[in-house]
Amino acid sequence: MAGKTPLRVVGDQEMVKKSKPLTVTLAAGTGDRRELLVSLRARIATDIDNPNTPSRDLAALSRRLLEIAKEIESIDSHSRGDEIGEAAATPDEEWAAT
C-alpha cells in the first residue's frame, strides 16, 4: 500500500472537499434523482457562463437553473427532516365548507 494516504478523522474546522458532479449521462444511470439534478445544475450553469451561449437561450436556462436549485433544496430539506420541509411535503386534507 505504498503511496496511499491513510484514512483519518476530519476535524471540526476542516472543510470536506465536495466531489465533482457526475456527467448528466452517468447521473441518469445511477437512478438517484438528486444526483441527476446536481449534474443538470452544473451543466446548465456552465452553459450560462459560456460567452458563446446565444442570448435568446439565457432566460430559459436561468429559469430552469432556479427551478433545479429549488428542487435540490426541497430534497435536502426533506432528507434533513426539518419542520418546513415536512409541512411542504404533507398533502392537503379534505375540507368541507359549512
Backbone as a printed PyTorch tensor [residue, N CA C, xyz], in Angstrom:
tensor([[[  0.8040,  -1.1840,   0.0000],
         [  0.0000,   0.0000,   0.0000],
         [  0.8520,   1.2550,   0.0000]],

        [[  1.9920,   1.1670,  -0.5240],
         [  2.8600,   2.3260,  -0.5920],
         [  2.2540,   3.3810,  -1.4970]],

        [[  2.3500,   4.6370,  -1.0720],
         [  1.8510,   5.7250,  -1.8930],
         [  0.4290,   6.1460,  -1.5660]],

        [[ -0.3170,   5.3570,  -0.8100],
         [ -1.6820,   5.7230,  -0.4400],
         [ -1.6740,   6.4800,   0.8780]],

        [[ -2.5200,   7.5000,   0.9430],
         [ -2.6450,   8.2620,   2.1710],
         [ -3.5880,   7.5270,   3.1060]],

        [[ -3.1960,   7.3340,   4.3640],
         [ -4.0830,   6.6260,   5.2930],
         [ -5.3250,   7.4660,   5.5910]],

        [[ -6.4230,   6.7930,   5.9080],
         [ -7.6470,   7.4800,   6.2730],
         [ -7.4990,   8.0920,   7.6480]],

        [[ -8.2190,   9.2040,   7.8870],
         [ -8.1810,   9.8490,   9.1830],
         [ -9.5070,  10.5500,   9.4240]],

        [[ -9.7630,  10.9030,  10.6380],
         [-10.9740,  11.6200,  11.0090],
         [-10.7950,  13.0860,  10.6410]],

        [[-11.8360,  13.6590,  10.0440],
         [-11.7960,  15.0670,   9.6670],
         [-12.1510,  15.9040,  10.8810]],

        [[-11.3420,  16.9160,  11.1600],
         [-11.5840,  17.7790,  12.3080],
         [-12.7750,  18.7060,  12.0860]],

        [[-13.2700,  19.2950,  13.1840],
         [-14.4300,  20.1730,  13.1180],
         [-14.1890,  21.3960,  12.2350]],

        [[-12.9970,  21.8890,  12.2220],
         [-12.6890,  23.1120,  11.4870],
         [-12.2690,  22.8680,  10.0390]],

        [[-12.1600,  21.6180,   9.6380],
         [-11.7220,  21.2960,   8.2820],
         [-12.9010,  21.2600,   7.3210]],

        [[-12.6550,  21.7040,   6.1450],
         [-13.6660,  21.6490,   5.0950],
         [-13.5080,  20.3370,   4.3330]],

        [[-14.6180,  19.7040,   4.0530],
         [-14.6040,  18.4740,   3.2770],
         [-14.7480,  18.8610,   1.8160]],

        [[-13.8540,  18.3700,   0.9860],
         [-13.9300,  18.6650,  -0.4430],
         [-15.1060,  17.9210,  -1.0480]],

        [[-15.9380,  18.6740,  -1.7600],
         [-17.0720,  18.0400,  -2.4200],
         [-16.5960,  17.4460,  -3.7370]],

        [[-17.1400,  16.3030,  -4.0570],
         [-16.7350,  15.6630,  -5.2960],
         [-17.3500,  16.3910,  -6.4880]],

        [[-16.6880,  16.2950,  -7.6010],
         [-17.1590,  16.9160,  -8.8330],
         [-18.4400,  16.2060,  -9.2760]],

        [[-19.4600,  16.9780,  -9.7200],
         [-20.6990,  16.3250, -10.1600],
         [-20.4410,  15.3670, -11.3240]],

        [[-21.2270,  14.3140, -11.3520],
         [-21.1400,  13.3670, -12.4590],
         [-21.6380,  14.0340, -13.7350]],

        [[-21.3170,  13.4430, -14.8740],
         [-21.9230,  13.9210, -16.1050],
         [-23.4140,  13.6100, -16.0400]],

        [[-24.1970,  14.2940, -16.8470],
         [-25.6400,  14.0670, -16.8460],
         [-25.9440,  12.6250, -17.2250]],

        [[-25.2230,  12.0820, -18.1790],
         [-25.4400,  10.7080, -18.6110],
         [-25.1670,   9.7140, -17.4880]],

        [[-24.0430,   9.8970, -16.7950],
         [-23.7190,   8.9960, -15.6840],
         [-24.7090,   9.1510, -14.5320]],

        [[-25.1030,  10.3840, -14.2350],
         [-26.0500,  10.6230, -13.1530],
         [-27.4110,  10.0120, -13.4670]],

        [[-27.8280,  10.0810, -14.7180],
         [-29.1100,   9.4820, -15.1160],
         [-29.0630,   7.9680, -14.9220]],

        [[-27.9170,   7.3870, -15.1180],
         [-27.7650,   5.9440, -14.9610],
         [-27.7710,   5.4800, -13.5190]],

        [[-27.5070,   6.3920, -12.5710],
         [-27.4760,   5.9940, -11.1670],
         [-28.8740,   5.7710, -10.5960]],

        [[-29.8600,   6.4280, -11.1710],
         [-31.2180,   6.3280, -10.6420],
         [-31.4510,   7.2230,  -9.4420]],

        [[-30.4610,   8.0240,  -9.0790],
         [-30.5670,   8.9430,  -7.9440],
         [-31.0130,  10.3060,  -8.4650]],

        [[-32.2430,  10.7120,  -8.1200],
         [-32.8150,  11.9590,  -8.6390],
         [-31.9790,  13.1660,  -8.2330]],

        [[-31.5220,  13.2150,  -6.9850],
         [-30.7330,  14.3600,  -6.5460],
         [-29.4290,  14.4590,  -7.3290]],

        [[-28.7770,  13.3350,  -7.5310],
         [-27.5180,  13.3310,  -8.2890],
         [-27.7480,  13.8280,  -9.7120]],

        [[-28.8650,  13.4280, -10.3160],
         [-29.2000,  13.8990, -11.6630],
         [-29.4340,  15.4040, -11.6610]],

        [[-30.1580,  15.9030, -10.6720],
         [-30.4150,  17.3440, -10.5920],
         [-29.1320,  18.1370, -10.3870]],

        [[-28.2300,  17.6180,  -9.5630],
         [-26.9500,  18.3000,  -9.3300],
         [-26.1440,  18.3590, -10.6320]],

        [[-26.1480,  17.2740, -11.3860],
         [-25.4300,  17.2480, -12.6630],
         [-26.0540,  18.2110, -13.6660]],

        [[-27.3790,  18.2460, -13.7150],
         [-28.0630,  19.1870, -14.6040],
         [-27.7720,  20.6310, -14.2130]],

        [[-27.7630,  20.8880, -12.9050],
         [-27.4680,  22.2390, -12.4280],
         [-26.0740,  22.6770, -12.8690]],

        [[-25.0970,  21.7960, -12.7240],
         [-23.7290,  22.1220, -13.1280],
         [-23.6400,  22.3380, -14.6400]],

        [[-24.3260,  21.5030, -15.3980],
         [-24.2890,  21.6080, -16.8630],
         [-24.9180,  22.9080, -17.3370]],

        [[-26.0760,  23.2440, -16.7580],
         [-26.7610,  24.4730, -17.1570],
         [-25.9610,  25.7000, -16.7310]],

        [[-25.3680,  25.6550, -15.5370],
         [-24.5420,  26.7770, -15.0800],
         [-23.3550,  26.9940, -16.0170]],

        [[-22.7740,  25.9080, -16.4930],
         [-21.6620,  26.0100, -17.4460],
         [-22.1230,  26.6810, -18.7350]],

        [[-23.3140,  26.3030, -19.2150],
         [-23.8500,  26.9150, -20.4330],
         [-24.1520,  28.3960, -20.2360]],

        [[-24.6620,  28.7610, -19.0710],
         [-24.9570,  30.1720, -18.8020],
         [-23.6740,  30.9870, -18.7750]],

        [[-22.6070,  30.4350, -18.2010],
         [-21.3270,  31.1460, -18.1270],
         [-20.5810,  31.1980, -19.4540]],

        [[-20.9540,  30.3280, -20.3770],
         [-20.2750,  30.2720, -21.6690],
         [-20.6410,  31.5060, -22.4980]],

        [[-19.6520,  32.3130, -22.8950],
         [-19.9550,  33.5140, -23.6840],
         [-20.5220,  33.1900, -25.0720]],

        [[-20.3770,  31.9540, -25.5160],
         [-20.9100,  31.5770, -26.8330],
         [-22.3550,  31.1030, -26.7880]],

        [[-22.9510,  31.0330, -25.5930],
         [-24.3520,  30.6510, -25.4950],
         [-25.1880,  31.7910, -26.0540]],

        [[-26.1020,  31.4820, -26.9700],
         [-26.9290,  32.5490, -27.5530],
         [-27.7540,  33.2780, -26.4880]],

        [[-27.8620,  34.5790, -26.6300],
         [-28.6060,  35.3980, -25.6730],
         [-30.0440,  34.9450, -25.5440]],

        [[-30.6380,  34.4770, -26.6350],
         [-32.0370,  34.0520, -26.6100],
         [-32.2550,  32.8580, -25.6830]],

        [[-31.1870,  32.1020, -25.3890],
         [-31.3070,  30.9190, -24.5410],
         [-31.0860,  31.2080, -23.0520]],

        [[-30.5300,  32.3580, -22.7300],
         [-30.1510,  32.6430, -21.3480],
         [-31.3440,  32.7040, -20.3950]],

        [[-32.4500,  33.2870, -20.8240],
         [-33.6190,  33.3930, -19.9410],
         [-34.1560,  32.0080, -19.5880]],

        [[-34.3000,  31.1490, -20.5780],
         [-34.8170,  29.8000, -20.3290],
         [-33.8470,  28.9930, -19.4710]],

        [[-32.5580,  29.1080, -19.7490],
         [-31.5640,  28.3840, -18.9560],
         [-31.5480,  28.8790, -17.5090]],

        [[-31.6410,  30.1860, -17.3290],
         [-31.6440,  30.7590, -15.9790],
         [-32.8740,  30.3150, -15.2020]],

        [[-34.0180,  30.3290, -15.8580],
         [-35.2490,  29.9000, -15.1950],
         [-35.1500,  28.4340, -14.7770]],

        [[-34.6500,  27.6090, -15.6760],
         [-34.5250,  26.1830, -15.3550],
         [-33.5050,  25.9560, -14.2390]],

        [[-32.4200,  26.7380, -14.2370],
         [-31.4180,  26.6260, -13.1820],
         [-32.0350,  26.9200, -11.8210]],

        [[-32.8690,  27.9560, -11.7400],
         [-33.5300,  28.2880, -10.4790],
         [-34.5090,  27.1960, -10.0570]],

        [[-35.2230,  26.6070, -11.0160],
         [-36.1490,  25.5190, -10.7040],
         [-35.4100,  24.3030, -10.1580]],

        [[-34.2920,  23.9730, -10.7760],
         [-33.4910,  22.8300, -10.3320],
         [-32.9410,  23.0790,  -8.9310]],

        [[-32.4540,  24.3000,  -8.6920],
         [-31.9250,  24.6330,  -7.3680],
         [-33.0190,  24.4820,  -6.3050]],

        [[-34.2320,  24.8920,  -6.6510],
         [-35.3490,  24.7620,  -5.7070],
         [-35.6730,  23.2920,  -5.4510]],

        [[-35.6160,  22.4580,  -6.4880],
         [-35.8710,  21.0220,  -6.3160],
         [-34.8100,  20.3770,  -5.4310]],

        [[-33.5510,  20.7360,  -5.6320],
         [-32.4660,  20.1960,  -4.8120],
         [-32.6630,  20.6300,  -3.3550]],

        [[-33.0160,  21.8860,  -3.1590],
         [-33.2620,  22.3930,  -1.8100],
         [-34.4090,  21.6320,  -1.1420]],

        [[-35.4370,  21.3390,  -1.9050],
         [-36.5760,  20.5890,  -1.3800],
         [-36.1700,  19.1790,  -0.9680]],

        [[-35.3890,  18.5200,  -1.8090],
         [-34.9080,  17.1740,  -1.4960],
         [-34.0400,  17.2080,  -0.2380]],

        [[-33.1540,  18.1960,  -0.1480],
         [-32.2690,  18.3050,   1.0110],
         [-33.0500,  18.5820,   2.2920]],

        [[-34.0300,  19.4740,   2.2250],
         [-34.7910,  19.7980,   3.4320],
         [-35.6430,  18.6060,   3.8640]],

        [[-36.1300,  17.8470,   2.9000],
         [-36.9230,  16.6680,   3.2320],
         [-36.0510,  15.5910,   3.8820]],

        [[-34.8350,  15.4450,   3.3910],
         [-33.9470,  14.4250,   3.9620],
         [-33.4460,  14.8300,   5.3470]],

        [[-33.3600,  16.1370,   5.6120],
         [-32.9560,  16.6050,   6.9380],
         [-34.0970,  16.4700,   7.9410]],

        [[-35.3300,  16.4470,   7.4390],
         [-36.4690,  16.2940,   8.3240],
         [-36.8260,  17.5590,   9.0750]],

        [[-36.5650,  18.7380,   8.5000],
         [-36.9450,  19.9560,   9.1960],
         [-38.4500,  20.1970,   9.0910]],

        [[-38.9800,  21.0420,   9.9450],
         [-40.4160,  21.2510,  10.0240],
         [-40.9930,  21.8410,   8.7440]],

        [[-40.2980,  22.7580,   8.1270],
         [-40.8010,  23.3820,   6.9080],
         [-40.8390,  22.3610,   5.7810]],

        [[-39.7920,  21.5450,   5.6730],
         [-39.7790,  20.5010,   4.6490],
         [-40.8920,  19.4920,   4.8590]],

        [[-41.1360,  19.1300,   6.1080],
         [-42.2110,  18.1900,   6.4020],
         [-43.5660,  18.8040,   6.0860]],

        [[-43.7480,  20.0640,   6.4160],
         [-45.0160,  20.7370,   6.1390],
         [-45.2530,  20.8470,   4.6320]],

        [[-44.2050,  21.1350,   3.8870],
         [-44.3510,  21.2570,   2.4380],
         [-44.6740,  19.9140,   1.7900]],

        [[-44.1880,  18.8340,   2.3850],
         [-44.4150,  17.5090,   1.8140],
         [-45.7290,  16.8870,   2.2740]],

        [[-46.4080,  17.5090,   3.2440],
         [-47.6640,  16.9740,   3.7540],
         [-48.8000,  17.2930,   2.7940]],

        [[-49.5350,  16.2720,   2.3520],
         [-50.6490,  16.5390,   1.4260],
         [-51.7860,  17.2660,   2.1470]],

        [[-52.5570,  18.0270,   1.3970],
         [-53.6990,  18.7410,   1.9490],
         [-54.7990,  17.7670,   2.3200]],

        [[-55.5150,  18.0830,   3.4000],
         [-56.6390,  17.2600,   3.7970],
         [-57.9030,  17.7850,   3.1340]],

        [[-58.9000,  16.9110,   3.0450],
         [-60.2010,  17.3190,   2.5280],
         [-60.8070,  18.3220,   3.4930]],

        [[-61.4560,  19.3220,   2.9540],
         [-62.0610,  20.3460,   3.7790],
         [-63.4500,  20.6100,   3.2630]],

        [[-64.4160,  20.5740,   4.1410],
         [-65.8010,  20.7990,   3.7480],
         [-66.2580,  22.1180,   4.3350]],

        [[-66.7440,  23.0060,   3.4840],
         [-67.2750,  24.2960,   3.9420],
         [-68.6550,  24.0730,   4.5360]],

        [[-68.9280,  24.6770,   5.6680],
         [-70.2350,  24.5210,   6.2910],
         [-70.9810,  25.8170,   6.3430]]])
